[in-house]
């Protein structure tokens, strides 16, 4: 089990790694939205959502897509470099007024008011170098900022992934490959995070060349 100090050290290392990654590879994920973002946008549009938060937005490919769909988007990330790239892209697309950004580490409380969002989206953010307790606190924060009936869509790599159990082990199901630390989710953890929510779907899918094996989880706050 990793100590609190080891967790802080890993978090600092990961922040520096992502800063360097976005600096060296601007727009590294391209300008097309992820498949989970397309799914989330369709779901939120049908629900009449207006205000959407993306956690771990990086350089903004999904946040920009949400803004192009007409949502008012708050994008957060702990990389100032990534968020600057997102803001620049939004201005060039003429959608700067629909995208705001906040430099934020999700280990801290979300910089958002209670019941201020209709939807929260997080692609591969919850499965970064976060302890189980930090993930649970984050999900409680997501629930706090969602309005009644609000939707949380997140994706995570799971314990069926080829990288699970390999690489540098940091404890708490966190393993590091190529400088990137991943917290691999068990189904037990997914169900634990859905306690007190309405769990709509746990959808298994694959992404990338390995391929990475993920779950896309959709859960809602009761009205």
ABEGO torsion letter per residue (X at the ends): XBBAAAAAAAAAAAAAAAAAAAAABBGAAEABBBAAAAAAAAAAAAAGBABBBBBGAEAGAAAAAAAAAGBBBBBBBABAAAAAAAAAAAAAAGAAAABBBBBBBAABBBBBBBGABABBBBBGAAABBBBAAAAAAAAAAAAAABBBGBBBBBBBBBAABAABGBEBBAEGGBBBBGGBBBBBBBAAAAAAAABGBBBABBBBBBBEAOBBBBBBBBBBBBX
